[in-house]
Amino acid sequence: MQVYLVGGAVRDALLGREIKERDYVVVGATPEQLINQGFQQVGKDFPVFLHPKTKEEYALARTERKQGQGYTGFICDFTPEVTLEQDLIRRDLTVNAIAQAEDGSLVDPFGGQDDIKKRVLRHVSDAFSEDPLRILRVARFAARYHYLGFTIAPETKQLLIAMVKAGELTTLTAERVWLECEKSLSDGAFSDFLNVLASIGGLSVISAELEKQWNEDTYKTLKARFDYANNHQLHDTALLFSQVTLSLSSQEINSIANTIRLPNEVRDLAINAQTHQAVLASEQPSCDEVFNCFNQLDLWRRPERFQQVLKVLEISLQHPVPCHESLTLAANQAKAVNPQQFIAQGIKGADIKTALEQARLSAISRYFS
């Protein structure tokens, strides 16, 4: 039985990046052998086990044969006779198909180290096209390592374009597409992720409308926003995704939400920011405009919504909105108005609402006319 460190941990070590998790492949073993050593099997389809102490993943070396369409339907062989090279050849990119033996030596049958030096993302074999999820994975890797100068190999890009034209992206579930988007957002490289998808004709998997609008200026605008967010340690998924949708309509945002199953909090912030950007980013909003904005955002019960929208707009402008201080003071004072004071004055029924609105408007009017 031989154990090798594989995949992302080896790649990131060679790139000098922080290693976030370690995955291992085991050659020449059976599930029973690992279970007898205290490993815990996870999942029924693949022979993956958790180490009894570290809880890191150990997978038996396996081959895969495609059966059917989409990113599922693979037939696996994980007998002890499967070699390390047979396991590595099923992987997506050469930079991810390098293994490290227990003595530290590297096993690199497909030139992954050379491609790391050349800063190239290249598919390992023709089996790449059997898994449409790899289209999004390559886009994500290309985005993540863009700052290091990585590009997609011409032959790999042509393969991606062919897969998109063949409709392979349409076989992915909405949840799977969103998960890849979420991972790219957490990398802080979502503008590059979208740009790669646009370059291979695949951006419609997220939004057909966004694909129509996409051009070099769109990319540069979003790139500047994500750079600002990264520099200010702003990593919230909803804040970041809202940068992409500010130029769309509420209807188009809802269409994206349905297409890739956006979490409700991501959808709601995107719509709120799009709806209220004209007022909240204005040089001189009126008192009534600000009041209506506060009402629609339900400042009175959900003050965090207002703060989130301001933060979305700050990222989009790369500085706080012009009236940030006045808006914040007006929000705090309008929110501080307590309906109990009107009840104590003997005001009843619908008149309480009227008095409350007038008092809130009065508080806002100290800052906006």
Secondary structure, DSSP 8 states (H G I E B T S, - for coil): -EEEEETHHHHHHHHT------EEEEES--HHHHHHTT-EEE-SSS-EEE-TTT--EEEE--EEEE-SSSS--EEEE--TT--HHHHHHTSSBGGG--EE-TTS-EE-TT-HHHHHHHTEE-BSSGGGGG-THHHHHHHHHHHHTGGGT-EE-HHHHHHHHHHHHTTGGGGS-HHHHHHHHHHHHHHT-HHHHHHHHHHTT-GGGT-HHHHHH--HHHHHHHHHHHHHHHHTT---HHHHHHHHHTTS-HHHHHHHHHHHT--HHHHHHHHHHHHHHHHHT-SS--HHHHHHHHHHTTTTT-HHHHHHHHHHHHHHHTS--TTHHHHHHHHHHHHT--THHHHHTT--THHHHHHHHHHHHHHHHTT--
